């Protein structure tokens, strides 16, 4: 490994920075030595645009007559952000099951720094995936039409949500503690992602299901990105849809405030 964990006696901020950096390098090295995993991460966006944009898109009408691929792209961006749950959940559970967590806890390291480094490593990978997805979207006809500032704001919101989802995944993985169980639990992410406005307008859903979709945090992120990109949308009357950017930020703050302390506590007390 290219760096070492901070030695005892250094101040807390230095230890946090050093341990965060080393933990981040550890995760990035896993991608370096697992080219198949990296290729899958980069290839999924291309498949998503082709399948949803060209295969399903011909059967879906956007309210107001907008282009479906422009309607779809913010949803696909949000799905990339949401998918941060799965690899971090499985990775955290794998470390617990293989004893890596116990070995790390026996060292004089920052618990927060170890977990923060893992989430930041995932964030760096997601930047590359989002960039590739944007390029594929541009080739398919998608455009961001509100200028550079709003476009940067939309991608900043997506990266924030990806950061949130990695903490959610870390918290769940540490709670489950077994790689096989975490892999099976990943299936639960699918309905969470589908009951949203990412792929279809929620106006055609039954009333109760539309309420669930409109209050889904993912839907708020999708709607906020559609507004910032000036892409076609069908927001509905629910408060999160009418104040999508604010709702996205509130959901992010709430989930981080809940998951970070729980994850750090579970990491520090595992096996006790």
Secondary structure, 3 states (H helix, E strand, C coil): CCCCCCCCCCCHHHHHHHHHHHHHHHHHHHHHCCHHHHHHHHHHHHHHHHHHHHHHHHHCCCHHHCCHHHHHHHHHHHHHHHCHHHHHHHHHHHHHHCCHHHHHHCCCCCHHHHHHHHHHHHHHHHHHHHHHHHHHHHHHCCCCCCHHHHHHHHHHHHHHHHHHHHHHHHHHHHHHCCHHHHHHHCCHHHHHHHCCCCCCCHHHCCHHHHHHHHCCHHHHHHHHHHHHHCCCCCCCCCHHHHCHHHHHHHHHHHHHHHHHHHHHHHHHHCCC
